[in-house]
Amino acid sequence: MVGSIIKIMPKQSVFFIGHGSPMNAIEDNPFTRSLSKIEGSLAEKPNAVMVISAHWLTNGTYVSTSPKPETIYDFGGFPDELYDIKYPCKGSPEFAEEVIKLIPEAREDINRGLDHGAWSILKHIFPGADVPAFQLSIDINKPFNFHFELGYKLMPLREKGLLIIGSGNIVHNLRMWFTKSSDKPYSWAVEFDEWVKKKIIERDFRSLVDLENQGEAAHLSVPTVDHYIPLLYSLALAEKDDKIEFIYEGIESSLSMRSLRIG
């Protein structure tokens, strides 16, 4: 049983990472250097890490239970160097089982590996690949409130040494990205990113769940829901006494790299 192998340790932090381009996996830049500082800032190395990635969208909720997750190259048109990367961590079927206990409607997927929303950031956070990692999928048919409430159900796992990471982007408009003339941020992207920051500081998470009422800047910033939903999982795991800090801020054209730590 899982309980017999999990050591008692301090409550783990929660992160939301704006992962951006897959190229960040091989680049040395201010964003990736911010990720490299995370491991050293933790009170203890976690028992495992679970990533809710914008790149695993499903009908229903799934948990990956592979003991040796493959590195998934879910993109095209990038340099060969990117496809040569392997992130050889172990999986964590034991913690995946704990997730299913908390959300019984979730099903296991023993074949699912780690997509680039997970391994491209874990490569910098835990470069030794010595922390078991697995993923929780996003049921793309469900509303924002469903995901926020599902995230809240995972709260007990923080006490068992599970580090949970939401991986997406607060502003993610690829159509505008590919037609951009420069990396200068669009005004609507800045407006929405700052609004989200303000609501997080105020802990007004309900406004972030009720996004459909937030106007044109929100519509342009979140044209599809996949990259926004991971933020809701992370915020749902914030307890009243948890400090929330922004570990990276920046907007590249129509892409917000804002990342945060809870606890």
DRENMIVO-288744 format. One record per residue (C-alpha): residue number from 1; x, y, z; residue in three letters. Coordinates in Angstrom, 2 decimals, m for minus. Layout:
N
pt pos=NUM, X=X, Y=Y, Z=Z, code=ALA
...
// end
This chain:
263
pt pos=1, X=0.00, Y=0.00, Z=0.00, code=MET
pt pos=2, X=1.07, Y=3.57, Z=m0.68, code=VAL
pt pos=3, X=0.90, Y=4.61, Z=2.94, code=GLY
pt pos=4, X=3.66, Y=2.18, Z=3.86, code=SER
pt pos=5, X=6.25, Y=3.70, Z=1.52, code=ILE
pt pos=6, X=5.54, Y=7.43, Z=1.83, code=ILE
pt pos=7, X=7.66, Y=9.18, Z=4.41, code=LYS
pt pos=8, X=6.25, Y=11.89, Z=6.66, code=ILE
pt pos=9, X=7.47, Y=15.30, Z=5.50, code=MET
pt pos=10, X=6.49, Y=19.00, Z=5.42, code=PRO
pt pos=11, X=3.54, Y=20.08, Z=3.29, code=LYS
pt pos=12, X=4.69, Y=20.55, Z=m0.28, code=GLN
pt pos=13, X=4.35, Y=23.77, Z=m2.25, code=SER
pt pos=14, X=2.24, Y=24.04, Z=m5.39, code=VAL
pt pos=15, X=3.36, Y=25.73, Z=m8.59, code=PHE
pt pos=16, X=1.86, Y=27.12, Z=m11.75, code=PHE
pt pos=17, X=4.42, Y=27.37, Z=m14.54, code=ILE
pt pos=18, X=3.86, Y=29.30, Z=m17.78, code=GLY
pt pos=19, X=5.82, Y=26.81, Z=m19.88, code=HIS
pt pos=20, X=5.85, Y=28.60, Z=m23.24, code=GLY
pt pos=21, X=7.69, Y=27.16, Z=m26.23, code=SER
pt pos=22, X=9.19, Y=23.65, Z=m26.19, code=PRO
pt pos=23, X=12.49, Y=25.39, Z=m27.01, code=MET
pt pos=24, X=12.71, Y=26.40, Z=m23.35, code=ASN
pt pos=25, X=13.74, Y=22.81, Z=m22.68, code=ALA
pt pos=26, X=17.13, Y=23.48, Z=m24.30, code=ILE
pt pos=27, X=17.54, Y=27.22, Z=m23.81, code=GLU
pt pos=28, X=19.35, Y=29.12, Z=m21.08, code=ASP
pt pos=29, X=17.31, Y=32.26, Z=m20.46, code=ASN
pt pos=30, X=15.84, Y=34.17, Z=m17.49, code=PRO
pt pos=31, X=12.75, Y=31.94, Z=m17.47, code=PHE
pt pos=32, X=14.60, Y=28.63, Z=m17.43, code=THR
pt pos=33, X=17.01, Y=29.97, Z=m14.82, code=ARG
pt pos=34, X=14.01, Y=30.75, Z=m12.59, code=SER
pt pos=35, X=12.98, Y=27.09, Z=m12.89, code=LEU
pt pos=36, X=16.47, Y=25.94, Z=m11.98, code=SER
pt pos=37, X=16.17, Y=27.69, Z=m8.61, code=LYS
pt pos=38, X=13.08, Y=25.76, Z=m7.51, code=ILE
pt pos=39, X=14.66, Y=22.52, Z=m6.33, code=GLU
pt pos=40, X=17.10, Y=24.32, Z=m4.04, code=GLY
pt pos=41, X=14.27, Y=26.40, Z=m2.55, code=SER
pt pos=42, X=12.26, Y=23.38, Z=m1.37, code=LEU
pt pos=43, X=12.45, Y=22.39, Z=2.29, code=ALA
pt pos=44, X=12.71, Y=18.74, Z=1.21, code=GLU
pt pos=45, X=12.76, Y=16.92, Z=m2.09, code=LYS
pt pos=46, X=9.21, Y=15.69, Z=m2.77, code=PRO
pt pos=47, X=8.22, Y=12.04, Z=m2.83, code=ASN
pt pos=48, X=6.84, Y=12.58, Z=m6.33, code=ALA
pt pos=49, X=5.61, Y=15.32, Z=m8.66, code=VAL
pt pos=50, X=2.29, Y=15.45, Z=m10.51, code=MET
pt pos=51, X=1.85, Y=17.77, Z=m13.49, code=VAL
pt pos=52, X=m1.49, Y=18.98, Z=m14.84, code=ILE
pt pos=53, X=m0.41, Y=19.90, Z=m18.36, code=SER
pt pos=54, X=m2.26, Y=21.83, Z=m21.03, code=ALA
pt pos=55, X=m1.15, Y=19.14, Z=m23.46, code=HIS
pt pos=56, X=m3.04, Y=16.15, Z=m22.08, code=TRP
pt pos=57, X=m6.67, Y=16.75, Z=m22.99, code=LEU
pt pos=58, X=m9.13, Y=13.89, Z=m22.62, code=THR
pt pos=59, X=m12.77, Y=12.89, Z=m22.50, code=ASN
pt pos=60, X=m13.01, Y=12.09, Z=m18.81, code=GLY
pt pos=61, X=m10.26, Y=12.40, Z=m16.19, code=THR
pt pos=62, X=m7.21, Y=10.16, Z=m16.40, code=TYR
pt pos=63, X=m4.12, Y=9.58, Z=m14.27, code=VAL
pt pos=64, X=m0.92, Y=8.21, Z=m15.75, code=SER
pt pos=65, X=0.27, Y=5.07, Z=m13.97, code=THR
pt pos=66, X=3.25, Y=4.10, Z=m16.11, code=SER
pt pos=67, X=6.22, Y=3.03, Z=m13.94, code=PRO
pt pos=68, X=8.61, Y=4.28, Z=m16.65, code=LYS
pt pos=69, X=6.95, Y=7.19, Z=m18.50, code=PRO
pt pos=70, X=8.21, Y=7.85, Z=m22.00, code=GLU
pt pos=71, X=9.26, Y=11.32, Z=m23.14, code=THR
pt pos=72, X=6.52, Y=12.46, Z=m25.55, code=ILE
pt pos=73, X=7.43, Y=14.80, Z=m28.43, code=TYR
pt pos=74, X=4.00, Y=16.33, Z=m29.00, code=ASP
pt pos=75, X=5.15, Y=19.06, Z=m31.39, code=PHE
pt pos=76, X=6.68, Y=19.46, Z=m34.84, code=GLY
pt pos=77, X=9.10, Y=21.62, Z=m36.78, code=GLY
pt pos=78, X=11.70, Y=22.08, Z=m34.06, code=PHE
pt pos=79, X=15.47, Y=21.40, Z=m34.14, code=PRO
pt pos=80, X=16.70, Y=17.80, Z=m33.87, code=ASP
pt pos=81, X=18.34, Y=18.67, Z=m30.56, code=GLU
pt pos=82, X=14.92, Y=18.92, Z=m28.96, code=LEU
pt pos=83, X=13.90, Y=15.43, Z=m30.10, code=TYR
pt pos=84, X=17.09, Y=13.96, Z=m28.69, code=ASP
pt pos=85, X=16.12, Y=14.88, Z=m25.13, code=ILE
pt pos=86, X=15.09, Y=12.10, Z=m22.77, code=LYS
pt pos=87, X=13.73, Y=12.74, Z=m19.31, code=TYR
pt pos=88, X=14.34, Y=9.32, Z=m17.70, code=PRO
pt pos=89, X=12.48, Y=9.70, Z=m14.41, code=CYS
pt pos=90, X=10.43, Y=6.94, Z=m12.86, code=LYS
pt pos=91, X=6.66, Y=7.13, Z=m12.72, code=GLY
pt pos=92, X=4.65, Y=6.89, Z=m9.53, code=SER
pt pos=93, X=1.81, Y=4.35, Z=m9.81, code=PRO
pt pos=94, X=1.53, Y=4.54, Z=m6.01, code=GLU
pt pos=95, X=0.70, Y=8.24, Z=m5.94, code=PHE
pt pos=96, X=m1.50, Y=7.85, Z=m9.01, code=ALA
pt pos=97, X=m3.50, Y=5.35, Z=m6.95, code=GLU
pt pos=98, X=m3.82, Y=7.96, Z=m4.19, code=GLU
pt pos=99, X=m5.22, Y=10.44, Z=m6.74, code=VAL
pt pos=100, X=m7.81, Y=7.91, Z=m7.87, code=ILE
pt pos=101, X=m8.86, Y=7.36, Z=m4.25, code=LYS
pt pos=102, X=m9.60, Y=11.08, Z=m3.95, code=LEU
pt pos=103, X=m11.35, Y=11.35, Z=m7.31, code=ILE
pt pos=104, X=m12.88, Y=7.90, Z=m7.93, code=PRO
pt pos=105, X=m14.22, Y=8.95, Z=m11.33, code=GLU
pt pos=106, X=m10.63, Y=9.19, Z=m12.60, code=ALA
pt pos=107, X=m9.32, Y=6.29, Z=m14.66, code=ARG
pt pos=108, X=m5.77, Y=5.08, Z=m15.04, code=GLU
pt pos=109, X=m3.71, Y=5.23, Z=m18.22, code=ASP
pt pos=110, X=m0.73, Y=2.93, Z=m17.95, code=ILE
pt pos=111, X=0.68, Y=3.92, Z=m21.36, code=ASN
pt pos=112, X=0.78, Y=7.69, Z=m20.95, code=ARG
pt pos=113, X=4.22, Y=9.26, Z=m20.74, code=GLY
pt pos=114, X=5.25, Y=12.87, Z=m20.05, code=LEU
pt pos=115, X=4.31, Y=15.49, Z=m22.64, code=ASP
pt pos=116, X=6.36, Y=18.63, Z=m23.23, code=HIS
pt pos=117, X=4.20, Y=20.60, Z=m20.81, code=GLY
pt pos=118, X=5.74, Y=18.37, Z=m18.14, code=ALA
pt pos=119, X=9.25, Y=17.29, Z=m19.16, code=TRP
pt pos=120, X=10.33, Y=20.64, Z=m20.65, code=SER
pt pos=121, X=9.99, Y=22.22, Z=m17.20, code=ILE
pt pos=122, X=10.93, Y=19.21, Z=m15.06, code=LEU
pt pos=123, X=14.22, Y=19.07, Z=m16.96, code=LYS
pt pos=124, X=15.14, Y=22.39, Z=m15.31, code=HIS
pt pos=125, X=13.40, Y=21.90, Z=m11.96, code=ILE
pt pos=126, X=14.77, Y=18.41, Z=m11.24, code=PHE
pt pos=127, X=17.63, Y=18.03, Z=m13.73, code=PRO
pt pos=128, X=18.70, Y=14.75, Z=m12.14, code=GLY
pt pos=129, X=15.33, Y=13.18, Z=m13.06, code=ALA
pt pos=130, X=15.44, Y=11.68, Z=m9.57, code=ASP
pt pos=131, X=11.88, Y=12.55, Z=m8.52, code=VAL
pt pos=132, X=9.11, Y=10.21, Z=m9.78, code=PRO
pt pos=133, X=6.68, Y=12.07, Z=m12.06, code=ALA
pt pos=134, X=3.23, Y=11.46, Z=m13.49, code=PHE
pt pos=135, X=0.35, Y=13.45, Z=m14.94, code=GLN
pt pos=136, X=m3.33, Y=14.19, Z=m14.38, code=LEU
pt pos=137, X=m5.30, Y=14.86, Z=m17.55, code=SER
pt pos=138, X=m7.71, Y=17.70, Z=m18.28, code=ILE
pt pos=139, X=m11.27, Y=16.68, Z=m19.13, code=ASP
pt pos=140, X=m11.79, Y=19.15, Z=m21.95, code=ILE
pt pos=141, X=m15.59, Y=18.79, Z=m21.81, code=ASN
pt pos=142, X=m15.92, Y=20.17, Z=m18.29, code=LYS
pt pos=143, X=m16.37, Y=23.83, Z=m17.22, code=PRO
pt pos=144, X=m13.84, Y=25.84, Z=m15.25, code=PHE
pt pos=145, X=m15.65, Y=25.30, Z=m11.97, code=ASN
pt pos=146, X=m15.35, Y=21.52, Z=m12.35, code=PHE
pt pos=147, X=m11.56, Y=21.77, Z=m12.61, code=HIS
pt pos=148, X=m11.27, Y=24.16, Z=m9.68, code=PHE
pt pos=149, X=m13.30, Y=21.83, Z=m7.47, code=GLU
pt pos=150, X=m11.35, Y=18.81, Z=m8.65, code=LEU
pt pos=151, X=m8.10, Y=20.56, Z=m7.77, code=GLY
pt pos=152, X=m9.40, Y=21.25, Z=m4.26, code=TYR
pt pos=153, X=m10.00, Y=17.52, Z=m3.72, code=LYS
pt pos=154, X=m6.27, Y=16.89, Z=m4.18, code=LEU
pt pos=155, X=m5.32, Y=18.98, Z=m1.13, code=MET
pt pos=156, X=m4.48, Y=16.00, Z=1.16, code=PRO
pt pos=157, X=m1.69, Y=14.90, Z=m1.18, code=LEU
pt pos=158, X=0.38, Y=17.97, Z=m0.33, code=ARG
pt pos=159, X=0.72, Y=16.58, Z=3.17, code=GLU
pt pos=160, X=2.05, Y=13.29, Z=1.76, code=LYS
pt pos=161, X=4.95, Y=14.90, Z=m0.06, code=GLY
pt pos=162, X=3.42, Y=15.29, Z=m3.53, code=LEU
pt pos=163, X=4.54, Y=18.38, Z=m5.42, code=LEU
pt pos=164, X=1.76, Y=19.50, Z=m7.78, code=ILE
pt pos=165, X=2.44, Y=21.68, Z=m10.82, code=ILE
pt pos=166, X=m0.07, Y=23.25, Z=m13.18, code=GLY
pt pos=167, X=1.65, Y=23.80, Z=m16.54, code=SER
pt pos=168, X=0.07, Y=26.10, Z=m19.13, code=GLY
pt pos=169, X=0.02, Y=29.83, Z=m19.90, code=ASN
pt pos=170, X=m2.27, Y=32.56, Z=m18.58, code=ILE
pt pos=171, X=m2.19, Y=34.33, Z=m21.95, code=VAL
pt pos=172, X=m1.88, Y=31.90, Z=m24.87, code=HIS
pt pos=173, X=m3.00, Y=33.08, Z=m28.30, code=ASN
pt pos=174, X=m1.01, Y=31.19, Z=m30.93, code=LEU
pt pos=175, X=m2.85, Y=32.75, Z=m33.88, code=ARG
pt pos=176, X=m1.67, Y=36.18, Z=m32.82, code=MET
pt pos=177, X=1.78, Y=34.78, Z=m32.02, code=TRP
pt pos=178, X=2.34, Y=33.50, Z=m35.55, code=PHE
pt pos=179, X=1.21, Y=36.79, Z=m37.11, code=THR
pt pos=180, X=3.18, Y=39.04, Z=m34.73, code=LYS
pt pos=181, X=5.62, Y=41.64, Z=m36.04, code=SER
pt pos=182, X=7.71, Y=41.70, Z=m32.86, code=SER
pt pos=183, X=7.90, Y=40.31, Z=m29.32, code=ASP
pt pos=184, X=6.36, Y=43.51, Z=m27.94, code=LYS
pt pos=185, X=3.38, Y=42.49, Z=m25.77, code=PRO
pt pos=186, X=m0.09, Y=43.22, Z=m27.08, code=TYR
pt pos=187, X=m1.94, Y=45.72, Z=m24.89, code=SER
pt pos=188, X=m4.80, Y=43.27, Z=m24.28, code=TRP
pt pos=189, X=m2.30, Y=40.61, Z=m23.18, code=ALA
pt pos=190, X=m0.79, Y=43.00, Z=m20.63, code=VAL
pt pos=191, X=m4.26, Y=44.03, Z=m19.43, code=GLU
pt pos=192, X=m5.40, Y=40.46, Z=m18.86, code=PHE
pt pos=193, X=m2.15, Y=39.26, Z=m17.33, code=ASP
pt pos=194, X=m2.18, Y=42.14, Z=m14.85, code=GLU
pt pos=195, X=m5.85, Y=41.54, Z=m14.05, code=TRP
pt pos=196, X=m5.10, Y=37.89, Z=m13.27, code=VAL
pt pos=197, X=m2.16, Y=38.95, Z=m11.09, code=LYS
pt pos=198, X=m4.40, Y=41.36, Z=m9.17, code=LYS
pt pos=199, X=m7.07, Y=38.71, Z=m8.59, code=LYS
pt pos=200, X=m4.48, Y=36.22, Z=m7.36, code=ILE
pt pos=201, X=m3.04, Y=38.76, Z=m4.92, code=ILE
pt pos=202, X=m6.57, Y=39.49, Z=m3.68, code=GLU
pt pos=203, X=m7.28, Y=35.74, Z=m3.58, code=ARG
pt pos=204, X=m10.38, Y=36.39, Z=m5.63, code=ASP
pt pos=205, X=m10.16, Y=33.02, Z=m7.34, code=PHE
pt pos=206, X=m13.87, Y=33.00, Z=m8.09, code=ARG
pt pos=207, X=m13.42, Y=35.79, Z=m10.64, code=SER
pt pos=208, X=m10.73, Y=33.69, Z=m12.34, code=LEU
pt pos=209, X=m13.14, Y=30.77, Z=m12.54, code=VAL
pt pos=210, X=m15.95, Y=32.97, Z=m13.94, code=ASP
pt pos=211, X=m13.80, Y=34.07, Z=m16.85, code=LEU
pt pos=212, X=m16.52, Y=34.27, Z=m19.48, code=GLU
pt pos=213, X=m17.71, Y=37.54, Z=m17.94, code=ASN
pt pos=214, X=m14.37, Y=39.35, Z=m18.17, code=GLN
pt pos=215, X=m14.56, Y=40.98, Z=m21.62, code=GLY
pt pos=216, X=m12.48, Y=41.24, Z=m24.78, code=GLU
pt pos=217, X=m9.02, Y=41.07, Z=m23.20, code=ALA
pt pos=218, X=m9.95, Y=37.75, Z=m21.60, code=ALA
pt pos=219, X=m11.40, Y=36.46, Z=m24.87, code=HIS
pt pos=220, X=m8.23, Y=37.30, Z=m26.78, code=LEU
pt pos=221, X=m5.94, Y=35.98, Z=m24.06, code=SER
pt pos=222, X=m7.79, Y=32.68, Z=m23.61, code=VAL
pt pos=223, X=m9.13, Y=31.77, Z=m27.07, code=PRO
pt pos=224, X=m8.98, Y=28.11, Z=m26.04, code=THR
pt pos=225, X=m9.21, Y=26.86, Z=m22.46, code=VAL
pt pos=226, X=m6.44, Y=24.25, Z=m22.43, code=ASP
pt pos=227, X=m3.56, Y=26.47, Z=m21.25, code=HIS
pt pos=228, X=m5.66, Y=28.38, Z=m18.72, code=TYR
pt pos=229, X=m7.20, Y=25.45, Z=m16.84, code=ILE
pt pos=230, X=m3.91, Y=24.32, Z=m15.17, code=PRO
pt pos=231, X=m3.85, Y=27.66, Z=m13.32, code=LEU
pt pos=232, X=m7.21, Y=26.82, Z=m11.73, code=LEU
pt pos=233, X=m5.91, Y=23.50, Z=m10.40, code=TYR
pt pos=234, X=m2.95, Y=25.25, Z=m8.77, code=SER
pt pos=235, X=m5.04, Y=28.02, Z=m7.20, code=LEU
pt pos=236, X=m7.59, Y=25.51, Z=m5.86, code=ALA
pt pos=237, X=m4.78, Y=24.02, Z=m3.77, code=LEU
pt pos=238, X=m3.96, Y=27.29, Z=m2.00, code=ALA
pt pos=239, X=m4.72, Y=27.25, Z=1.72, code=GLU
pt pos=240, X=m5.44, Y=30.44, Z=3.69, code=LYS
pt pos=241, X=m2.02, Y=30.54, Z=5.33, code=ASP
pt pos=242, X=m0.10, Y=29.85, Z=2.13, code=ASP
pt pos=243, X=2.10, Y=32.60, Z=0.78, code=LYS
pt pos=244, X=1.67, Y=33.19, Z=m2.95, code=ILE
pt pos=245, X=4.62, Y=34.62, Z=m4.86, code=GLU
pt pos=246, X=5.30, Y=35.23, Z=m8.54, code=PHE
pt pos=247, X=8.54, Y=33.49, Z=m9.42, code=ILE
pt pos=248, X=8.60, Y=34.76, Z=m13.00, code=TYR
pt pos=249, X=6.79, Y=37.52, Z=m14.89, code=GLU
pt pos=250, X=6.99, Y=38.39, Z=m18.56, code=GLY
pt pos=251, X=4.96, Y=38.55, Z=m21.75, code=ILE
pt pos=252, X=6.28, Y=37.69, Z=m25.20, code=GLU
pt pos=253, X=3.82, Y=39.08, Z=m27.75, code=SER
pt pos=254, X=0.67, Y=37.03, Z=m27.03, code=SER
pt pos=255, X=2.20, Y=34.59, Z=m24.53, code=LEU
pt pos=256, X=2.41, Y=35.19, Z=m20.78, code=SER
pt pos=257, X=5.20, Y=33.36, Z=m19.00, code=MET
pt pos=258, X=3.89, Y=34.33, Z=m15.54, code=ARG
pt pos=259, X=4.65, Y=31.60, Z=m13.02, code=SER
pt pos=260, X=3.83, Y=31.36, Z=m9.35, code=LEU
pt pos=261, X=4.48, Y=29.42, Z=m6.18, code=ARG
pt pos=262, X=1.94, Y=28.65, Z=m3.47, code=ILE
pt pos=263, X=3.29, Y=27.79, Z=m0.03, code=GLY
// end
